[in-house]
Amino acid sequence: MLELRTGLALAAVLLGASFGRVAAAQPAAGRGAEAPPGEAGGGAELEAYRALSRPPGTAGRVVSTLAMGTGIRFNNPYRLQTQLGETAESLSLTAGYLDLGVALALGPADGVQHGGALRLSIAVDGVPQESLTPSYFVAYRGLTRALAYGRLGAAILIEPDVNVGGELAVGLGYFLLAGVALSGEIVGDLFYGAATYDAAYTVYPVVSAQLGLMIEHELLP
């Protein structure tokens, strides 16, 4: 009788141990079939990180300008009324002019950008005169309120006499609003003219200064 009880007790212990192992294994299998909470969104987070870590693409910048200016001519063989000295090499003032411009540049949004510009200048007094200037354009703004830029191109006189000269300009715009800035620009022009009694070929250097408004529109990648 004692041996029978001992055998039944041993069987019960073995059966209970078997049920315990099965119960412990089932949750583990269930957890293995599902992704841990920390890994459930791992793919989406990795893709977001990759997108943020990619180098920024090419951005565009469209700049429109409206300015008024005047200049100083460093050669005055025709003794213009605005002559500032006594000889043909004396300084003289140019007529005041209105300058309209547009430029497009491409490159890093916070770095140096390159492109092209087109300017139209119209005299507002004196002899009617217009000039058109297509030019290479470079700009840099960075993370500040200021936009520095430069231009290099050919100045084409349309009236009163057709002529072609070179133009180099540097400017700065200070943004009062996100896309509206006050602008200032220094412009240097060089033209060749008709012969005089003193020279077979005359050269007319002109340095101008102009102030106005700048409207900027960024094209982000």
Order of alpha helices (4+ residues) and beta strands (2+ residues): alpha-alpha-alpha-beta-beta-beta-beta-beta-beta-beta-beta-beta
